[in-house]
């Protein structure tokens, strides 16, 4: 009973930390049919094993004998059945692990039964060890959980970690409180002090306090980097720096919309990387439902990022905006939408794909050929946009129309772009095939004319690798029109690449598209839109990169819609009709909102019984993959991440080695036959706090000169023992060396403070 009382709070704290760890594991690996009761049952078994080793087997020799006996029994059971055991390991565990790796890599659900044996091993071996170590080092499990959560974040499970962050903070605070109680209880019990601490009351108060603190921490601002830096910078320039930027168009460009305003990467030098999105309302949209809202367009790809290069802008001075052509559609009609800016502060005007008039803008209005609209001032008040609604916007809509009605517009057909080290790219000649491929139902613009007119949308940097060109050639081979090329590219990306917000930073030396297609193989809209744009250009289709919002259809018409940062999006736009300058959207990726809804629906419809392990098929597939590729896929880390992990592991190893050396030398001091090693240790430790004996003074005189009474008395006692041994060859076996060492360390700690004390303890390696 005393054993339970002494360790009850500690066991409770470890249990709730383990339950949190398995919950995070369940969320990150999408484990279906998870059983917490099974986990608790395994924990009780771990607790029983710990009880045997800590209470029944109190002697170290008995523990070693019991462990060796258990290992011998296991060996005697396994050895006669070696073949069966090997088959079990290779046929069950290895195949099961490979299957789990395959499913988790694709973010597909797994079954709880696939993890049971791993849980049994962990709870039979690791948990009893953690329980044993935690008895002396109460907060060990807290540090283990911290490292575990940080690892999950580092491995890319950011959304799952964020979802469990409040619970993690609560459990960490609550565990710290009950561990502190356990430590105080044990100390009082050891000193024969009657404990009057009410455990139940402590648990309730700790629970309430932890809940309040964790709740407050979640709602506090967490974007430490100024998301709206450009907004405040624009205001500062407008108000206080008239001579610095007099051109209103420069002000407009300086605060134009970019996905980083919605929580995407703040890195201005390269695309991709981890992102943190929120549910803040970017703007309100009042009117009929509009799927795509454009904020900006970029035409120049550097290999690492997109830029707006050599784009001409027109200023609207009381004249109508230059009209942009719309493809024929019976459903086309003139519409109007009201935009009210909220959290997004930008000079860009949010517009549908086919706008023709804008009213209510603050400052000068500028627009380009896309059209993208910008103002010379940050937009804070509502404005209205008139546009052509109901027109075809996506490549899928155009392809469906062409199949039903044929082509009755001006089109083109360039050959593929040839990979070259020259900046000026050339195209394969396809003139003899054009009429045969497209027929005579539409007029065809000459390829050279298309290249001249739309050269900026065919730009390609030399960083794009040859394998990107080759992959594109293979995808579009046999295409009979430009539209078919685009459709094939979109279908290929949809089928072979996974949408994910949990990605690694792109290495600086890597081309972004090449890294996405052949290394990362997953990503969000920026990845898909950039790859689509570049592959379309290689295919001979002028394309441009656009950013804005893809609005979720709420199922209502003529109503007000809150458009959030979760709906921020990037897509590609490709040329359809070069004569009338008609473009269409090529968009292979969902928004985070669409992705989560689809994923939730998929997980809801999954039956646990349907999650099977097809061993022979997977084994055969793995062998084939190894024969083809010669290498296994795995978690891909950048050189920078590998360096960080290596440094961290080395530091942890140094800490562990230093601590082990400290424990070894301390034990040697305590068990030493003579007092002299302890005397030398004491002199060296006191020297660290500037308490040193002069050369012309004796030991006893030096100790008597110390002002602190308790330290002086302890040292006088030790000096007497030292004199007896050194001069009289008499060993005092009653002197408590362990208690003396503990006193010296606590005294130095009280003088230096924790930080200084532990830093010196680590670097000085003071033990003789």
C-alpha positions in Angstrom: 0.0 0.0 0.0 2.9 2.4 0.8 4.4 1.6 -2.6 1.2 2.8 -4.3 0.9 5.9 -2.1 4.5 6.9 -2.7 4.2 6.5 -6.5 0.5 7.1 -7.2 0.8 10.7 -8.4 3.9 9.8 -10.5 2.0 6.8 -12.2 -1.0 9.0 -12.9 1.2 11.7 -14.6 3.0 9.1 -16.7 -0.3 7.5 -17.8 -1.9 10.7 -19.0 1.3 11.6 -20.9 1.3 8.2 -22.6 -2.4 8.5 -23.5 -1.7 11.9 -25.1 1.3 10.4 -27.1 -0.9 7.6 -28.5 -3.7 10.0 -29.3 -1.2 12.1 -31.3 0.0 8.9 -33.0 -3.6 8.0 -33.8 -4.2 11.4 -35.4 -1.0 11.6 -37.4 -1.2 8.0 -38.8 -5.0 8.0 -39.1 -5.4 4.8 -37.1 -9.0 3.4 -37.4 -10.6 1.4 -34.7 -8.2 2.7 -32.0 -8.8 1.3 -28.5 -7.7 3.3 -25.5 -8.9 0.5 -23.1 -6.4 -1.8 -24.8 -3.6 0.8 -24.2 -4.6 1.2 -20.5 -4.6 -2.6 -20.2 -1.1 -2.7 -21.5 -0.1 0.1 -19.2 -1.3 -2.0 -16.2 0.9 -4.9 -17.4 3.8 -2.4 -17.6 3.0 -1.3 -14.1 3.0 -4.9 -12.8 6.4 -5.5 -14.4 7.7 -2.3 -12.8 6.3 -3.4 -9.4 8.1 -6.7 -9.7 11.4 -5.0 -10.3 11.1 -2.2 -7.8 9.3 -3.9 -4.9 9.7 -7.6 -5.1 13.2 -7.7 -6.6 14.8 -5.0 -4.4 18.4 -6.2 -4.8 20.3 -5.5 -8.0 21.6 -9.0 -8.2 18.1 -10.4 -8.0 17.0 -8.2 -10.8 19.9 -9.3 -13.0 19.3 -12.9 -12.2 15.5 -12.6 -12.9 16.2 -10.8 -16.2 18.8 -13.3 -17.4 16.5 -16.2 -16.4 13.6 -14.6 -18.4 15.9 -14.2 -21.5 17.1 -17.8 -21.2 13.5 -19.0 -21.1 12.5 -17.0 -24.1 15.6 -18.3 -25.9 14.7 -21.9 -25.1 11.2 -21.4 -26.4 12.3 -19.7 -29.6 15.4 -21.8 -30.5 13.6 -25.1 -31.2 11.0 -23.1 -33.3 13.6 -21.0 -35.1 12.0 -21.4 -38.5 8.6 -20.5 -37.3 10.0 -17.5 -35.5 11.9 -16.3 -38.6 8.7 -16.7 -40.7 6.8 -14.8 -38.1 9.3 -11.9 -38.1 9.7 -11.8 -41.9 6.2 -12.8 -42.9 4.3 -10.8 -40.3 6.3 -8.0 -38.7 8.4 -6.9 -41.7 5.5 -7.1 -44.2 3.3 -5.4 -41.7 5.8 -2.6 -41.1 6.3 -2.2 -44.9 2.5 -2.0 -45.4 2.2 0.6 -42.6 5.0 2.6 -44.1 3.3 2.5 -47.5 -0.1 3.6 -46.1 1.4 6.4 -43.9 3.5 7.7 -46.7 0.4 8.2 -48.8 -1.6 9.6 -45.8 -4.1 6.7 -46.0 -5.9 5.2 -42.9 -4.4 2.3 -41.1 -6.0 -0.3 -38.8 -5.2 -0.5 -35.0 -4.6 -4.2 -35.3 -1.5 -3.5 -37.4 0.1 -1.8 -34.4 -0.8 -4.2 -31.6 2.4 -6.2 -31.5 4.5 -2.9 -31.6 2.4 -1.6 -28.6 3.0 -4.9 -26.7 6.8 -4.6 -27.2 6.8 -0.9 -26.2 4.7 -1.4 -23.1 6.6 -4.6 -22.0 10.1 -3.1 -22.4 10.1 0.7 -22.7 7.3 1.8 -20.3 8.7 -0.1 -17.3 12.1 1.5 -17.9 10.5 5.0 -18.1 8.6 4.3 -14.9 11.8 3.3 -13.2 13.8 6.2 -14.3 11.0 8.7 -13.6 11.0 7.7 -10.0 14.2 9.6 -9.6 13.8 12.0 -12.5 10.1 13.0 -12.3 10.0 15.2 -15.4 11.5 12.6 -17.8 8.2 11.8 -19.4 7.5 15.5 -20.0 10.8 15.9 -21.9 10.1 12.7 -23.8 6.7 14.0 -24.9 8.2 17.4 -25.8 10.8 15.7 -28.0 8.0 13.5 -29.5 5.7 16.5 -30.3 8.7 18.4 -31.8 9.6 15.4 -33.9 6.0 15.1 -35.3 6.1 18.8 -36.1 9.5 18.5 -37.7 8.4 15.5 -39.8 5.6 17.5 -41.3 2.5 16.6 -39.2 1.9 20.3 -38.5 -1.9 20.3 -38.7 -2.2 17.4 -36.3 0.2 18.9 -33.8 -1.7 22.2 -33.9 -5.0 20.4 -33.4 -3.6 18.8 -30.2 -1.5 21.7 -29.0 -4.0 22.8 -26.3 -4.3 19.3 -24.9 -0.5 19.0 -24.9 -0.1 22.2 -22.9 -2.8 21.2 -20.5 -1.2 17.7 -19.9 2.3 19.2 -19.5 1.1 21.7 -16.9 -1.0 19.2 -15.0 1.8 16.6 -15.0 4.3 19.2 -13.7 1.9 19.9 -10.8 1.4 16.3 -9.8 5.1 15.4 -10.2 5.9 18.3 -7.9 3.4 16.9 -5.4 5.0 13.4 -5.7 8.4 14.8 -5.0 7.3 16.8 -1.9 5.3 13.7 -0.6 8.4 11.5 -0.9 10.7 14.0 0.7 8.3 14.5 3.7 7.8 10.8 4.1 11.6 10.2 4.0 12.1 12.9 6.8 9.2 11.3 8.8 7.1 14.4 8.4 3.3 13.8 8.5 1.9 14.7 5.1 -1.4 16.7 5.2 -1.5 17.6 1.5 -5.0 16.8 0.1 -4.2 14.9 -3.1 -7.8 15.2 -4.5 -7.9 18.9 -3.9 -4.4 19.3 -5.5 -5.6 17.4 -8.6 -8.7 19.5 -9.0 -6.8 22.8 -8.6 -4.1 21.7 -10.9 -6.6 20.6 -13.5 -8.4 24.0 -13.3 -5.2 26.0 -13.5 -3.8 24.0 -16.4 -7.1 24.3 -18.3 -7.2 28.1 -17.9 -3.5 28.6 -18.9 -3.7 26.3 -21.9 -6.9 27.9 -23.1 -5.5 31.4 -22.8 -2.2 30.4 -24.6 -4.1 29.1 -27.6 -6.1 32.3 -28.2 -3.0 34.6 -27.8 -1.5 36.0 -31.1 0.9 33.4 -32.5 2.1 35.0 -35.8 5.3 36.5 -34.4 6.4 37.6 -37.9 4.5 40.5 -39.2 2.0 39.0 -41.7 0.8 42.5 -42.7 4.3 44.0 -42.9 3.6 45.3 -46.4 0.4 47.0 -45.2 2.2 49.0 -42.5 5.1 49.7 -44.7 2.8 51.0 -47.4 1.1 53.3 -44.8 4.4 54.5 -43.6 5.6 55.3 -47.1 2.4 57.0 -48.0 2.3 59.3 -44.9 5.9 60.0 -44.1 8.1 59.4 -47.1 6.8 61.6 -49.9 10.1 62.1 -51.5 11.1 58.4 -51.4 8.3 56.9 -53.5 6.4 59.6 -55.4 5.1 57.3 -58.1 1.7 55.9 -57.0 2.2 52.9 -59.3 5.3 51.9 -57.3 3.3 52.1 -54.1 0.6 49.9 -55.6 3.2 47.3 -56.7 4.9 47.4 -53.2 1.8 46.2 -51.4 0.1 44.0 -54.0 -1.4 40.7 -53.0 0.8 37.7 -52.4 -0.1 34.3 -50.9 2.2 35.1 -47.9 -0.4 37.6 -46.7 -2.7 34.6 -46.2 -0.2 32.6 -44.2 1.9 31.0 -46.9 5.7 31.1 -46.8 7.2 34.5 -46.1 10.3 33.6 -47.9 10.8 36.1 -50.8 13.6 34.1 -52.4 12.0 30.8 -52.9 8.6 29.0 -53.2 7.2 26.3 -51.1 8.0 25.3 -47.5 5.9 25.0 -44.5 2.9 27.2 -44.1 0.6 28.2 -41.3 -3.0 29.1 -42.3 -5.8 30.5 -40.2 -9.5 30.9 -40.5 -9.4 34.7 -40.5 -11.8 36.4 -43.0 -9.7 37.9 -45.8 -12.7 39.7 -47.3 -16.5 39.5 -47.6 -18.1 38.9 -50.9 -21.7 39.9 -51.5 -23.5 38.7 -54.7 -23.7 35.6 -56.8 -21.3 32.8 -56.0 -17.9 33.2 -57.8 -15.4 30.3 -57.7 -12.2 32.1 -58.6 -11.1 35.5 -57.3 -7.9 36.8 -58.8 -5.5 39.0 -56.8 -2.2 38.9 -58.7 -0.5 37.3 -61.8 3.2 36.5 -62.3 4.8 35.7 -65.6 8.5 35.2 -64.9 9.9 32.0 -63.3 13.4 32.1 -61.9 13.7 28.5 -60.9 13.0 29.4 -57.2 10.1 31.9 -57.4 7.7 33.8 -59.6 8.0 37.5 -60.5 6.0 40.0 -62.4 8.4 41.1 -65.1 8.1 43.8 -67.8 4.3 44.1 -67.4 2.6 47.2 -68.7 0.0 49.0 -66.6 -2.8 51.4 -67.6 -4.3 54.0 -65.3 -8.0 54.4 -65.3 -8.9 58.1 -65.7 -12.6 58.3 -65.9 -12.7 56.0 -69.0 -13.9 52.5 -69.2 -11.5 49.6 -68.6 -10.3 48.0 -71.7 -12.8 45.2 -72.5 -11.5 41.6 -72.4 -13.0 39.0 -74.6 -15.1 36.1 -73.3 -15.5 32.8 -75.0 -19.1 32.3 -76.4 -21.5 30.9 -73.8 -25.2 31.0 -73.7 -25.1 31.4 -70.0 -23.0 34.5 -70.0 -24.5 37.6 -68.3 -23.4 40.8 -66.7 -23.1 40.6 -62.9 -21.9 42.6 -59.9 -20.2 41.7 -56.7 -19.4 43.8 -53.6 -16.0 43.2 -52.0 -15.4 44.3 -48.4 -11.8 43.9 -47.2 -11.3 42.5 -43.7 -8.0 41.0 -42.5 -6.1 41.1 -45.9 -4.6 44.6 -46.3 -3.4 45.1 -49.8 -3.4 47.5 -52.8 -4.6 44.7 -55.1 -8.3 44.7 -56.1 -9.9 41.3 -55.7 -11.8 40.6 -59.0 -13.5 37.7 -60.8 -11.9 36.3 -63.9 -13.8 38.5 -66.4 -14.2 42.0 -64.9 -15.1 45.1 -66.9 -15.8 47.9 -64.4 -14.7 48.7 -60.8 -16.2 51.4 -58.5 -15.5 52.7 -55.0 -11.7 52.4 -55.1 -9.5 54.6 -52.9 -6.7 56.2 -54.8 -5.6 55.7 -58.5 -6.6 52.5 -60.2 -4.1 50.6 -62.4 -4.6 47.5 -64.4 -2.7 45.3 -66.8 -3.5 43.0 -69.7 -4.5 40.0 -67.6 -6.4 41.9 -66.1 -4.9 42.4 -62.6 -6.0 45.5 -60.8 -4.1 47.6 -58.2 -4.7 50.9 -56.4 -2.2 53.5 -55.2 -3.7 53.0 -51.6 -4.4 50.1 -49.3 -8.1 49.2 -49.6 -10.0 49.3 -46.4 -13.5 50.2 -47.6 -16.0 48.2 -49.7 -15.8 48.4 -53.5 -17.9 46.9 -56.3 -16.8 44.9 -59.4 -18.9 44.4 -62.5 -18.0 41.2 -64.4 -19.2 38.7 -67.0 -20.7 35.8 -65.1 -21.6 32.3 -66.3 -18.7 32.2 -68.8 -16.5 29.2 -69.2 -13.5 29.5 -66.9 -11.7 26.2 -66.6 -10.0 23.9 -69.2 -12.4 21.1 -68.3 -15.4 23.4 -69.3 -13.7 24.3 -72.6 -12.8 20.7 -73.5 -16.4 19.6 -72.8 -17.7 22.4 -75.1 -15.3 21.5 -77.9 -16.4 17.8 -77.8 -20.0 18.8 -77.9 -19.9 21.7 -80.4 -16.5 21.5 -82.1 -14.0 24.3 -82.4 -15.2 27.6 -83.9 -12.4 29.9 -82.7 -8.9 30.8 -83.6 -6.5 28.3 -82.2 -2.8 27.3 -82.4 -0.5 24.3 -82.0 3.1 24.7 -81.1 5.4 21.8 -80.9 7.2 21.0 -77.6 9.9 23.3 -76.3 13.3 21.8 -76.9 15.6 21.7 -73.9 18.6 23.9 -74.6 21.4 25.7 -72.7 20.5 28.8 -74.6 18.2 31.3 -73.0 16.2 31.5 -76.2 14.2 28.3 -76.4 13.2 26.7 -79.7 10.2 24.6 -80.6 9.7 21.4 -82.6 8.1 22.0 -86.0 4.6 20.6 -86.3 3.2 22.6 -89.2 2.4 19.5 -91.4 0.3 17.9 -88.6 -1.8 20.9 -87.6 -4.7 20.5 -90.2 -4.8 16.8 -89.7 -5.0 17.1 -85.9 -7.4 20.0 -85.7 -9.5 19.7 -88.9 -10.9 22.7 -90.7 -13.5 23.8 -88.2 -11.4 26.6 -86.8 -8.7 29.0 -88.0 -5.1 28.4 -86.9 -2.7 31.2 -85.9 0.8 30.7 -87.1 3.2 29.4 -84.5 5.8 32.1 -85.0 3.0 34.7 -84.4 2.0 33.0 -81.2 5.6 32.9 -80.0 6.1 36.6 -80.8 2.9 37.7 -79.2 3.1 35.6 -76.1 6.8 35.2 -75.7 6.8 36.2 -72.0 4.4 33.3 -71.2 6.8 30.8 -72.8 9.8 32.0 -70.7 11.9 29.2 -69.2 15.0 29.4 -67.0 18.0 27.1 -67.5 17.5 25.6 -64.0 14.7 23.4 -65.3 16.3 20.0 -65.7 16.2 17.7 -68.7 14.1 15.2 -66.9 11.3 17.7 -66.5 11.3 18.2 -70.2 11.4 14.4 -70.9 8.5 13.8 -68.4 6.4 16.5 -70.1 7.2 15.0 -73.6 6.0 11.6 -72.4 2.8 13.0 -70.9 1.7 14.9 -74.0 2.8 12.5 -76.6 0.1 12.0 -79.2 -1.9 15.0 -78.1 -4.0 16.5 -81.0 -4.6 20.0 -79.6 -3.1 22.5 -77.1 -6.2 21.9 -74.8 -5.5 18.1 -74.8 -1.9 18.8 -73.8 -3.1 20.8 -70.8 -5.7 18.3 -69.8 -3.1 15.4 -69.9 -0.7 17.4 -67.7 -3.4 18.2 -65.1 -4.6 14.6 -65.0 -1.0 13.3 -64.6 -0.4 15.7 -61.7 -3.7 14.7 -60.0 -3.0 11.0 -60.3 0.7 10.9 -59.3 1.2 13.6 -56.7 -0.3 14.0 -53.3 -1.8 17.2 -52.0 -0.3 18.1 -48.6 0.4 21.1 -46.5 3.1 19.2 -44.6 6.2 19.6 -46.8 9.9 20.2 -46.3 11.7 23.4 -47.3 13.1 23.2 -50.9 16.9 23.1 -51.0 18.3 26.3 -52.3 20.3 24.6 -55.1 17.3 22.8 -56.4 14.9 24.0 -59.1 11.4 24.1 -57.5 9.6 22.2 -60.2 12.2 19.5 -60.5 12.2 19.1 -56.7 8.4 18.8 -56.6 8.2 16.3 -59.5 11.0 14.0 -58.5 11.9 14.4 -54.8 9.1 15.8 -52.7 6.2 14.4 -54.8 3.7 16.2 -52.6 2.7 19.7 -52.0 0.0 22.4 -52.0 -1.4 24.7 -54.6 1.9 26.6 -55.2 3.6 23.3 -56.2 0.9 22.2 -58.5 0.3 25.6 -60.1 4.0 26.1 -60.8 4.5 22.6 -62.2 1.4 23.0 -64.4 2.6 26.4 -65.7 6.1 25.2 -66.5 5.0 21.9 -68.1 2.5 23.7 -70.2 5.2 26.1 -71.5 7.4 23.1 -72.3 4.4 21.6 -74.2 4.2 24.8 -76.3 1.2 26.3 -74.5 1.6 29.9 -73.2 0.8 29.9 -69.5 0.9 32.2 -66.5 0.9 31.8 -62.7 -2.0 33.4 -60.8 -2.7 33.9 -57.0 -6.0 34.7 -55.3 -8.9 32.8 -53.8 -10.8 29.7 -54.7 -14.1 30.2 -52.9 -16.0 27.3 -51.4 -19.6 27.0 -52.7 -21.9 27.4 -49.7 -24.9 26.4 -51.7 -26.5 29.8 -51.6 -27.1 32.4 -54.2 -27.1 36.3 -54.0 -25.8 36.2 -50.4 -22.8 37.4 -48.4 -19.9 35.0 -48.2 -16.9 35.2 -45.8 -13.8 34.3 -47.8 -11.0 33.1 -45.4 -7.3 32.6 -45.7 -8.0 28.8 -45.9 -9.4 29.5 -49.4 -6.3 31.4 -50.6 -5.1 29.6 -53.7 -2.7 29.5 -56.7 -3.5 28.2 -60.2 -2.3 28.3 -63.7 -3.9 30.1 -66.6 -3.3 28.9 -70.2 -4.0 30.5 -73.6 -7.0 29.2 -75.5 -7.7 31.7 -78.3 -4.7 33.8 -79.3 -6.7 36.0 -81.7 -9.0 37.3 -79.0 -6.6 36.8 -76.1 -8.8 34.3 -74.3 -7.3 32.4 -71.4 -8.7 29.7 -69.2 -7.9 28.2 -65.7 -5.8 25.0 -65.4 -6.1 24.0 -61.7 -5.0 20.6 -60.6 -5.0 21.3 -56.8 -7.7 21.8 -54.1 -7.7 24.4 -51.4 -7.0 23.4 -47.8 -10.8 23.6 -47.2 -11.6 21.3 -50.1 -8.8 18.9 -49.2 -9.9 18.5 -45.5 -13.6 18.1 -46.5 -12.7 15.4 -49.0 -10.3 13.6 -46.6 -12.9 13.7 -43.8 -15.5 12.2 -46.2 -13.1 9.5 -47.3 -12.2 8.6 -43.7 -15.9 8.5 -42.6 -16.8 6.0 -45.4 -13.9 3.6 -44.6 -14.8 0.3 -43.0 -12.1 -1.1 -40.7 -12.6 -4.6 -42.2 -11.6 -3.2 -45.6 -8.1 -2.3 -44.4 -6.3 -5.6 -45.3 -2.7 -6.4 -45.6 -2.1 -8.2 -48.9 1.2 -9.7 -48.0 2.2 -11.5 -51.1 1.1 -8.6 -53.4 3.0 -6.0 -51.4 6.0 -8.3 -51.1 6.0 -8.7 -54.9 5.5 -5.0 -55.4 8.4 -4.2 -53.1 10.7 -6.5 -55.0 9.7 -5.1 -58.3 10.2 -1.5 -57.0 13.6 -2.4 -55.7 14.6 -4.0 -59.0 13.5 -0.9 -61.0 14.8 1.8 -58.7 17.5 0.0 -56.7 16.6 2.0 -53.7 13.9 2.4 -51.1 11.9 5.4 -50.6 11.9 7.1 -47.2 11.5 10.3 -45.4 13.4 12.9 -47.4 15.4 15.4 -45.3 17.2 18.4 -46.6 21.0 18.8 -45.9 20.1 21.6 -43.5 17.6 19.4 -41.6 20.1 16.5 -41.5 22.7 18.9 -40.1 20.3 20.1 -37.4 19.3 16.6 -36.4 23.0 15.5 -36.3 24.0 18.4 -34.1 21.1 17.8 -31.8 21.9 14.0 -31.4 25.6 14.8 -30.8 24.7 17.3 -28.1 22.3 14.8 -26.5 25.0 12.1 -26.6 27.5 14.5 -25.0 25.0 15.3 -22.2 24.3 11.7 -21.6 28.1 10.8 -21.6 28.8 13.7 -19.2 26.0 12.6 -16.9 27.2 9.0 -16.9 30.7 10.1 -16.1 29.4 12.2 -13.3 27.5 9.3 -11.8 30.4 6.9 -12.1 32.9 9.3 -10.4 30.4 10.1 -7.7 29.9 6.5 -7.0 33.7 5.9 -6.9 34.1 8.8 -4.4 31.5 7.3 -2.1 33.0 3.8 -2.2 36.6 4.9 -2.0 38.6 3.3 0.8 40.2 6.6 1.9 39.0 10.2 2.4 41.7 11.8 0.3 39.7 11.7 -3.1 36.8 13.3 -1.4 39.1 16.0 0.1 40.5 16.8 -3.3 37.0 16.9 -4.8 35.8 19.3 -2.1 38.7 21.7 -2.6 38.1 21.7 -6.4 34.3 22.3 -6.1 34.7 25.1 -3.6 37.2 26.7 -5.9 34.4 27.2 -8.5 32.7 29.6 -6.0 36.0 31.4 -5.1 36.5 29.6 -1.8 40.2 28.7 -1.9 42.9 28.0 0.7 46.0 30.2 0.6 49.4 28.6 0.4 50.6 29.9 3.8 47.5 28.7 5.8 46.6 25.3 7.1 43.5 23.4 6.3 41.9 23.8 9.7 42.7 27.5 9.9 41.3 28.0 6.5 38.0 26.2 7.3 37.6 28.1 10.6 37.8 31.4 8.6 34.7 30.5 6.5 31.8 32.7 7.6 28.9 30.3 6.8 28.3 28.3 10.0 26.8 25.2 8.4 29.5 24.9 5.7 32.2 25.5 8.3 31.0 22.8 10.6 30.6 20.3 7.7 34.2 21.0 6.5 35.6 20.9 10.0 34.2 17.4 10.4 35.7 16.3 7.0 39.1 17.9 7.9 39.2 15.9 11.2 38.5 12.7 9.3 41.2 13.7 6.8 43.8 14.4 9.5 43.1 11.1 11.2 43.6 9.2 8.0 46.5 11.2 6.7 48.6 11.5 9.9 47.3 8.7 12.1 46.4 6.1 9.4 43.0 5.8 11.0 40.0 5.4 8.6 36.6 6.7 9.8 33.9 4.4 8.4 31.1 6.3 10.0 31.6 9.4 7.9 28.6 9.8 5.5 30.2 10.7 2.2 27.0 10.7 0.1 25.3 13.1 2.5 28.5 15.3 2.4 28.7 15.4 -1.4 25.0 16.3 -1.6 25.5 19.1 0.9 28.4 20.6 -1.1 26.5 20.5 -4.3 23.3 22.1 -2.8 25.5 24.8 -1.2 27.2 25.6 -4.6 23.8 25.6 -6.3 22.4 28.1 -3.8 25.3 30.4 -4.3 25.5 30.3 -8.2 21.9 29.7 -9.1 20.6 26.9 -11.4 21.7 28.2 -14.8 25.3 29.0 -13.8 25.5 25.9 -11.7 24.5 23.5 -14.5 26.5 25.2 -17.1 29.7 24.9 -15.0 28.7 21.3 -14.1 28.6 20.5 -17.8 31.7 22.3 -19.1 34.1 21.9 -16.1 33.7 18.2 -15.7 34.8 18.8 -12.2 34.9 15.2 -10.8 38.5 14.0 -10.2 
